[in-house]
Amino acid sequence: MLLARERRAEKQRELIEGYGRPVVCLTMNIAGEVKRTPLTELLFLEGVRRIEDAMPPALFRELWQEKTGSEAFFVFDLPAEEAKRITVAIEESDTAARLFDIDVIGADSEKLSRPSMRSCIVCGGPVTACARSRAHGLQEITACTETLLEDYAAKHLAAMAYRALITEVEATPKPGLVDRNNNGAHRDMDLPMFERSAAALRPHFENMAKTAFSMAEEAPGALMAALRKEGILAEKSMYAATDNVNTHKGAIYSMGLLLAGQAIALKKGGNACDHAAALANSDLAAALEKAERAPETNGEHVYNRCRITGARGEAALGFPTAAKAEAVYADYLHRGLAANDALALTLPHVMADLPDTNLVHRGGEEGLQYARQSAKHILMLAENRRLDALRDLDGEFILRNLSPGGSADMLALAVLLHGGRELPQ
């Protein structure tokens, strides 16, 4: 730690000499021996984003990821006093920001002081008084730190899930599905309804992630039971927002599991899809037995007739279709396509392979086969003709009352997986 401080001071001196302007340095207030984890790194990157959003374009920017903690160095063409005012506002913006330590070193090499004392993360009192009296032990401080980190991460994951749902529903054209062109094969749904539904689910996604953080070391079955309870509450919120229309029931299950998997991966490592698969498998046999014995939902009736496991089977395998869709989506984005077109063009890749239970429910196995063959035909076309073909297919799907709702869920999961690429490992 002493060596890290010396390297930081040397870097600050170098930047002041080179630019003749104040230097802004971000570190994290992390108690204990372990200074850098995926959770601390996630919040650190949020601190970097907040600084860059609040400041003019940086003349210099450099990030260090060391065992002793993450550090960021910036030079802005801004008076030191103004930079300090902005950084203090960032440090006081919310509870998670209590873990930011943002120093401003003036062009005269003097560190600027805060106008007011920082508060203690444990009790909220003056931090210097708590430190001087040793009011809180290390275990209490680290526990509070972990709570702040997990609460921020849960909000971040829930925001990712919300954006994934919005990105999916707005992607246009999507045959038979609600999009910006029309309501597809749905007479009881429209775009604003999906937006209300997604907003209603956001706090439940946050609770699911928090539950996964708190139960990450427990058996998958115990965590699955807790997630199921939150899922029931999420369904009630969805129905309240949509006047009892099922907009996202399948997505609540699939996205809740993937969010839980991402939370566990942040907490203890491993692959998010593998963690989600373990959760799904913990009650798969019982769920399928119930569907065979006394089916209630559309998906259960499809399993009873056709033995298509739907969202449960996809989750139990670790979301292979969503992972394949994410790779396709990422390739389109890498080649410069707009996000809307990239996601719309990913849809036929999903439809061609997925045994979509929503298509079976609406059109029987014949409807599923028609949708699959139509998707394969589109994929045989030149890429610049596929969007027009999707628009044409939309009319056919509406006439046949077909809606690939399961494929839409896979698109949303693909967007969530794509966002997960940026999560620290």
C-alpha positions in Angstrom: 0.0 0.0 0.0 2.9 2.4 0.7 4.4 1.7 -2.7 1.0 2.3 -4.3 0.7 5.7 -2.6 4.2 6.6 -3.8 3.4 5.6 -7.4 0.2 7.6 -7.2 2.0 10.7 -6.0 4.7 10.3 -8.6 2.0 10.1 -11.3 0.3 13.2 -10.0 3.6 15.1 -10.1 4.3 13.9 -13.6 0.9 15.1 -14.9 1.1 18.5 -13.2 4.5 19.1 -14.7 3.4 17.9 -18.1 0.0 19.7 -18.3 0.3 22.6 -15.8 -3.3 22.0 -14.8 -5.0 20.4 -11.8 -5.1 16.6 -11.6 -8.2 14.6 -10.5 -7.5 11.2 -8.9 -10.2 8.6 -8.1 -9.6 5.7 -5.7 -12.0 3.6 -3.6 -12.5 3.7 0.2 -12.3 -0.1 0.8 -11.5 -1.3 4.3 -9.7 -4.6 4.9 -6.9 -6.5 3.1 -8.8 -7.2 -0.2 -9.0 -3.9 -2.1 -10.2 -5.0 -5.5 -13.0 -7.4 -6.4 -15.5 -7.5 -9.3 -17.9 -5.6 -7.1 -15.4 -2.8 -6.2 -14.4 -2.6 -9.9 -18.1 -2.2 -11.0 -18.6 0.8 -8.7 -15.2 2.2 -9.6 -16.1 2.2 -13.3 -19.3 4.0 -12.3 -17.2 6.6 -10.5 -15.2 7.1 -13.7 -18.4 7.5 -15.7 -19.8 10.1 -13.3 -16.6 12.1 -13.3 -16.4 12.1 -17.1 -20.1 13.0 -17.4 -19.7 16.0 -15.1 -16.5 17.4 -16.5 -15.4 18.8 -19.9 -13.5 16.4 -22.2 -10.4 15.1 -20.5 -7.0 16.2 -21.7 -5.6 13.0 -20.1 -7.2 9.8 -18.8 -5.6 6.7 -17.4 -7.0 3.8 -15.3 -4.9 1.5 -13.1 -6.3 -1.9 -11.9 -4.0 -3.1 -9.2 -4.2 -5.6 -6.3 -4.0 -2.5 -4.0 -7.1 -1.1 -5.6 -8.3 0.6 -8.7 -7.1 4.2 -9.6 -8.1 6.7 -12.2 -6.1 9.8 -13.2 -7.6 12.7 -15.2 -6.5 16.2 -16.3 -9.2 18.6 -17.2 -9.0 22.2 -18.5 -10.8 23.5 -15.4 -9.9 25.6 -12.3 -9.0 23.4 -9.3 -11.7 24.9 -7.2 -14.4 24.1 -9.8 -13.1 20.6 -10.2 -13.3 20.1 -6.4 -16.8 21.5 -6.2 -17.9 18.9 -8.9 -16.1 16.0 -7.3 -17.5 16.7 -3.8 -21.0 16.7 -5.4 -20.2 13.3 -6.9 -19.0 12.0 -3.6 -22.2 13.1 -1.9 -24.6 12.0 -4.8 -25.8 8.8 -3.2 -25.0 6.1 -0.6 -22.7 4.1 -2.9 -20.7 7.3 -3.7 -19.5 7.2 -0.1 -17.0 4.7 -1.3 -15.5 7.1 -3.8 -12.3 9.0 -2.8 -11.7 11.8 -5.4 -8.7 14.0 -4.8 -8.1 17.2 -6.7 -4.4 18.3 -6.8 -3.9 21.9 -7.9 -1.3 23.1 -10.4 0.7 24.2 -7.4 0.8 20.5 -6.3 -1.4 21.2 -3.2 -4.4 18.9 -2.5 -7.6 20.8 -2.1 -9.6 20.2 1.1 -13.3 19.5 1.2 -15.6 22.3 2.5 -17.4 19.8 4.7 -16.4 16.6 6.5 -17.4 13.2 5.0 -19.9 11.0 6.8 -19.2 7.5 8.2 -20.5 4.6 6.1 -21.6 2.8 9.3 -23.4 5.4 11.4 -23.5 8.5 9.2 -21.6 10.7 11.7 -18.4 12.6 11.1 -15.9 10.1 9.7 -12.9 11.6 11.4 -14.5 11.4 14.8 -15.4 7.7 14.2 -11.9 7.0 13.0 -10.3 8.8 15.9 -12.4 7.0 18.5 -12.3 3.7 16.6 -16.1 3.6 17.1 -16.5 0.7 14.6 -14.5 -2.5 14.2 -13.1 -3.7 10.9 -15.8 -6.4 10.6 -18.6 -3.9 10.9 -17.0 -1.5 8.4 -16.4 -4.3 5.8 -19.9 -5.6 6.2 -21.3 -2.1 5.5 -19.0 -1.7 2.6 -20.2 -5.0 1.1 -23.8 -3.9 1.5 -23.1 -0.7 -0.3 -21.4 -2.5 -3.1 -24.1 -5.2 -3.5 -26.9 -2.6 -3.4 -25.3 -0.6 -6.2 -24.6 -3.8 -8.2 -28.3 -4.9 -7.8 -29.5 -1.5 -9.1 -27.0 -1.7 -12.0 -28.1 -5.2 -13.0 -31.8 -4.2 -12.7 -31.2 -1.2 -15.0 -29.5 -3.6 -17.5 -32.5 -5.9 -17.4 -34.9 -2.9 -17.9 -32.9 -1.6 -20.8 -32.9 -5.1 -22.3 -36.7 -5.3 -22.2 -37.1 -1.8 -23.7 -34.5 -2.5 -26.4 -36.2 -5.7 -27.4 -39.8 -4.3 -27.6 -38.6 -1.3 -29.6 -36.6 -3.3 -32.1 -38.5 -3.1 -35.5 -39.6 -4.9 -37.5 -40.5 -8.1 -35.6 -43.0 -10.4 -37.3 -46.1 -10.9 -35.1 -44.6 -9.0 -32.2 -45.3 -5.6 -30.7 -42.8 -3.1 -32.1 -42.7 0.6 -33.2 -44.6 -0.3 -36.4 -47.7 -2.0 -34.9 -49.0 -4.4 -32.2 -48.3 -7.5 -34.2 -50.7 -10.4 -33.7 -51.8 -8.9 -30.3 -55.1 -7.0 -29.9 -54.6 -6.4 -26.2 -51.0 -5.1 -26.2 -49.1 -2.1 -27.5 -45.7 -0.5 -27.0 -46.7 1.9 -24.1 -48.1 -1.1 -22.2 -44.7 -3.0 -22.6 -42.9 0.1 -21.4 -45.1 0.3 -18.3 -44.6 -3.4 -17.6 -40.8 -3.1 -17.9 -40.8 -0.2 -15.5 -43.0 -2.1 -13.0 -40.6 -5.1 -13.1 -37.4 -3.0 -12.5 -37.6 -2.9 -8.7 -38.3 -6.7 -8.6 -35.3 -7.4 -10.7 -33.3 -5.3 -8.2 -34.7 -7.4 -5.4 -33.9 -10.7 -7.2 -30.3 -9.5 -7.6 -30.1 -8.5 -3.9 -31.5 -11.9 -3.0 -28.9 -13.7 -5.1 -26.1 -11.7 -3.4 -27.3 -12.5 0.0 -27.8 -16.2 -0.7 -24.9 -16.8 -3.1 -23.3 -19.4 -0.8 -26.6 -21.3 -0.2 -27.9 -24.3 -2.1 -29.5 -23.5 -5.5 -32.8 -24.9 -4.3 -33.0 -22.4 -1.4 -32.2 -19.4 -3.6 -34.6 -20.6 -6.3 -37.4 -20.7 -3.7 -36.7 -17.2 -2.7 -36.5 -16.0 -6.3 -39.8 -17.7 -7.0 -41.5 -15.7 -4.2 -40.1 -12.4 -5.7 -41.3 -13.6 -9.2 -44.8 -14.0 -7.9 -44.7 -10.4 -6.6 -43.3 -9.3 -10.0 -46.2 -10.9 -11.8 -48.6 -9.0 -9.7 -46.9 -5.7 -10.4 -46.9 -6.6 -14.1 -50.6 -7.3 -14.2 -51.3 -4.1 -12.2 -49.4 -2.1 -14.8 -51.1 -3.8 -17.8 -54.7 -4.2 -16.6 -54.2 -8.0 -16.3 -52.4 -8.5 -19.6 -49.5 -11.0 -19.7 -46.6 -9.0 -21.3 -43.6 -10.4 -19.5 -44.4 -13.5 -17.5 -41.8 -15.6 -19.4 -39.2 -12.9 -19.2 -39.7 -12.6 -15.4 -38.6 -16.2 -15.1 -35.7 -16.2 -17.6 -34.4 -12.8 -16.9 -34.7 -13.3 -13.1 -32.6 -16.4 -13.3 -29.9 -14.7 -15.5 -29.8 -11.7 -13.2 -29.3 -14.0 -10.3 -26.6 -15.8 -12.2 -24.8 -12.5 -12.9 -25.0 -11.5 -9.3 -23.5 -14.8 -8.1 -20.7 -14.4 -10.7 -19.9 -10.9 -9.4 -19.9 -12.2 -5.8 -18.0 -15.5 -6.1 -16.9 -15.9 -9.7 -17.8 -18.4 -12.3 -20.1 -18.1 -15.3 -23.5 -16.4 -15.0 -25.2 -18.8 -17.3 -23.9 -21.8 -15.4 -25.1 -20.4 -12.1 -28.5 -19.7 -13.7 -28.7 -23.3 -15.0 -28.0 -24.7 -11.5 -30.9 -22.6 -10.2 -33.2 -23.8 -13.0 -32.3 -27.4 -12.6 -33.0 -27.3 -8.9 -36.8 -27.5 -9.5 -37.0 -28.6 -13.1 -38.1 -32.2 -12.5 -40.9 -31.0 -10.1 -42.1 -28.3 -12.5 -42.3 -30.7 -15.4 -44.0 -33.4 -13.4 -46.6 -30.8 -12.3 -47.0 -29.7 -16.0 -47.6 -33.3 -17.0 -50.1 -34.0 -14.1 -52.0 -30.7 -13.9 -51.1 -28.1 -16.5 -52.2 -24.5 -15.9 -50.2 -22.1 -17.9 -49.9 -22.0 -21.7 -46.3 -23.3 -21.5 -47.4 -26.2 -19.3 -50.1 -27.2 -21.7 -47.6 -27.1 -24.6 -45.3 -29.4 -22.6 -48.1 -31.7 -21.7 -49.0 -32.1 -25.4 -45.7 -31.8 -27.2 -43.0 -32.3 -24.5 -41.4 -28.9 -25.4 -39.8 -27.6 -22.2 -39.8 -24.0 -23.3 -38.2 -21.3 -21.0 -37.5 -23.9 -18.3 -35.6 -26.1 -20.6 -33.6 -23.2 -22.1 -32.6 -22.0 -18.6 -31.7 -25.5 -17.4 -29.2 -25.7 -20.3 -27.7 -22.4 -19.5 -29.5 -20.3 -22.1 -27.7 -21.7 -25.2 -30.1 -20.0 -27.7 -29.8 -16.6 -26.0 -26.0 -17.0 -26.0 -26.0 -17.8 -29.7 -28.3 -14.8 -30.3 -25.9 -12.6 -28.3 -23.0 -13.6 -30.5 -25.0 -12.8 -33.7 -26.1 -9.5 -32.2 -22.6 -8.6 -31.2 -21.3 -9.4 -34.7 -23.9 -7.1 -36.3 -22.9 -4.3 -33.9 -19.2 -4.9 -34.5 -19.9 -4.5 -38.3 -21.4 -1.1 -37.6 -25.2 -1.8 -37.8 -27.5 0.3 -35.6 -28.7 -1.5 -32.5 -32.3 -1.6 -33.8 -31.3 -3.3 -37.1 -28.8 -5.6 -35.4 -31.5 -6.9 -33.0 -34.2 -7.2 -35.6 -31.8 -9.2 -37.8 -31.0 -11.4 -34.9 -34.6 -12.5 -34.6 -34.7 -14.9 -37.6 -31.6 -16.7 -36.2 -33.5 -17.4 -33.0 -36.8 -18.3 -34.7 -35.1 -20.8 -37.0 -34.0 -22.9 -34.1 -36.1 -22.2 -31.0 -39.0 -24.5 -30.2 -41.1 -21.5 -29.3 -43.9 -22.5 -27.0 -45.9 -19.3 -27.8 -46.0 -20.2 -31.5 -47.2 -23.7 -30.6 -49.8 -22.3 -28.3 -51.2 -20.0 -31.0 -50.7 -22.0 -34.1 -49.9 -25.6 -33.1 -46.9 -27.5 -34.3 -47.8 -26.4 -37.9 -47.5 -22.7 -36.8 -44.1 -23.4 -35.3 -42.9 -25.1 -38.4 -44.2 -22.3 -40.6 -42.3 -19.7 -38.5 -39.1 -21.8 -38.5 -39.2 -22.3 -42.3 -40.0 -18.6 -42.8 -37.0 -17.6 -40.7 -34.7 -20.0 -42.5 -35.9 -18.5 -45.8 -35.0 -15.0 -44.6 -31.6 -16.1 -43.5 -30.9 -17.4 -47.1 -31.5 -13.9 -48.5 -28.9 -11.3 -49.0 -28.4 -9.4 -45.7 -29.6 -6.1 -47.2 -33.0 -7.7 -48.1 -33.7 -9.2 -44.7 -35.3 -6.2 -43.0 -37.8 -5.9 -45.8 -38.5 -9.6 -45.7 -39.2 -9.3 -41.9 -41.7 -6.5 -42.6 -43.5 -8.7 -45.2 -43.5 -11.6 -42.8 -45.1 -9.4 -40.2 -48.3 -9.3 -42.3 -48.4 -13.0 -42.7 -47.9 -13.6 -39.0 -50.7 -11.2 -38.1 -53.1 -13.0 -40.5 -52.1 -16.4 -39.0 -52.3 -15.0 -35.4 -48.7 -16.1 -34.8 -46.4 -14.3 -32.2 -42.9 -15.7 -31.5 -43.0 -14.5 -27.9 -40.4 -17.0 -26.7 -38.0 -15.7 -29.4 -38.6 -12.2 -28.2 -37.6 -13.3 -24.7 -34.4 -14.7 -26.2 -33.7 -11.4 -27.8 -34.1 -9.6 -24.5 -31.8 -12.1 -22.8 -29.2 -11.6 -25.7 -29.2 -7.9 -24.9 -28.7 -8.6 -21.2 -25.9 -11.0 -22.0 -24.3 -8.4 -24.2 -24.4 -5.9 -21.4 -22.9 -8.5 -19.2 -19.7 -8.5 -21.3 -18.9 -5.2 -19.5 -19.3 -6.6 -16.0 -15.9 -7.1 -14.2 -14.7 -10.6 -13.9 
